[in-house]
Amino acid sequence: MSYPKLTGEEITKRGKELYEQIIRPQIETAENIGKIISINVETGEYEIGNDLIITSRKLQNKQEDAPIWAGRIGYNAVYAVGGTLIRTNE
């Protein structure tokens, strides 16, 4: 098994940048709000779905050691433990 070449901080930084600058304007639509997006931060490829594991595995099937960042479309986090997900500005 191989491992990503980037640190967790680098994956997070690149993932957020890709999402905000390139991907978000294309995919943040009414039908996608609340869905999960997983992004390969090396290639910019992404998968959208209802399950974090499934979207991530689809990317890993293409590149086993894909460094993946994930988010919930239209919200500030993927999951909320003991709290509430906050809707981001439209």
MORAJO-V800236 format. One record per pair of residues at least 12 apart in sequence whose C-alpha atoms are under 6 Angstrom apart, sorted by sequence separation. I is the first residue (numbers start at 1). J is the second residue. D is the distance in whole Angstrom. If there is no record, write none. Layout:
# MORAJO-V800236
i=I j=J d=D
i=I j=J d=D
This chain:
# MORAJO-V800236
i=36 j=48 d=6
i=75 j=87 d=4
i=36 j=49 d=5
i=74 j=87 d=6
i=75 j=88 d=5
i=35 j=49 d=6
i=36 j=50 d=6
i=74 j=88 d=5
i=35 j=50 d=5
i=38 j=55 d=6
i=38 j=56 d=6
i=15 j=41 d=6
i=40 j=66 d=6
i=41 j=67 d=6
i=14 j=41 d=6
i=40 j=67 d=6
i=40 j=68 d=5
i=39 j=68 d=5
i=39 j=69 d=5
i=38 j=69 d=6
i=38 j=70 d=4
i=37 j=70 d=5
i=37 j=71 d=5
i=36 j=71 d=6
i=36 j=72 d=5
i=35 j=72 d=6
i=34 j=72 d=6
i=35 j=73 d=6
i=34 j=73 d=5
i=33 j=73 d=5
i=33 j=74 d=5
i=15 j=69 d=5
i=4 j=65 d=5
i=3 j=65 d=5
i=2 j=65 d=6
i=4 j=67 d=5
